Amino acid sequence: MKYKITHLTEYIYQEPVNLCHNRLCLSPATRANQKCISSMIKINPSPDEFSERKDFFGNNLTFFSIHKNHTSLQILSESLIQMENLLFSEVAVNSSLKWEDVHDQISSSPELAEEIIQYTLPSTFIPYSAVIREFAENCFTKNATLWDVCNLLMNKIFQNINFTPGFTTINTPVETVVKAKKGVCQDIAHLMIACLRNMGLPARYVSGYIETLPPPGKEKLVGADASHAWVSVYFPSIGWVEFDPTNNIIPSFQHIIIAYGRDYQDVAPIKGIVFSSGEQQLKVQVDVQRTE
């Protein structure tokens, strides 16, 4: 399955901006189940400085600066992706690996442990927390398989946390999401990751897009798609297996990956700083279109 992804971000500034520095994480990489056929970023006004590189996690990053006065900024990312189903989940569903044994299996391989341990530790948005452990503990029953634990946890989060746009911000603590039972995909992914890490299991944050389909007989609206976030859990001897707690599904070819990280902080689509005295308006439009 091929997808064309268009992600347009527009800032309108109340007062002229005379300098800005930005970091973008918008360009998908070729991975086990997806091939990036093409990717392009267009910026208006044209940047005075522009560079690209891969980060520590293997994600594609773009850096740019604008040194001249401007009252608006448009960032357009266009990509063409070839997708296939994620195979690791098909293997993991039949795995008899107990969740209690994961730590021992990872520890038995020093090279693997060195790579994986960062996904078991607290990070900017993922705390060790009694609130999180209390929420999660009844999913981690003795002798349960890792697959069963992950599915049970995903289902519990789906049943208990209502998808509520506008309730949280980037900096809302995950404990607040648990208590309020509200959040968006970023919060819901953070919650599942936090539950797993609080039990000693490695989990990472996935940013990307998900194809949304219109109701039967209706045309798909332009801009109806959005950025999405889900979770990747490490299964020893199998690899990283993905779960989407916002939708309570196992990701397939409809989940297009942009980046992996410890949490949102590592893979935010756009981060930057502007030098100006006024406020700004933000508009984002995302389209994920099948091309065959």
Protein Blocks (a to p, Z undefined) as FASTA:
>chain_A
ZZddddddddddfbdcfbdcddddfbccddfkbccfbdcdddddddfbdcddddfkopac
dddddfbdcfbdcddddddddddddfklmmmmmpcbdfklmmmmmmmmmklmmmmmmmmc
ccfklccdfklmmmmmmmmcghiafklmmmmmmmmmmmmmccdehkacfklcfklmmmno
pacfklmmmmmmmmmmmnopacddddddddddddehiacdehkaccddddddddehibpc
dddfknopacdfklccfbdcfblmlmgfbgcddddfbdcddddddddddfZZ
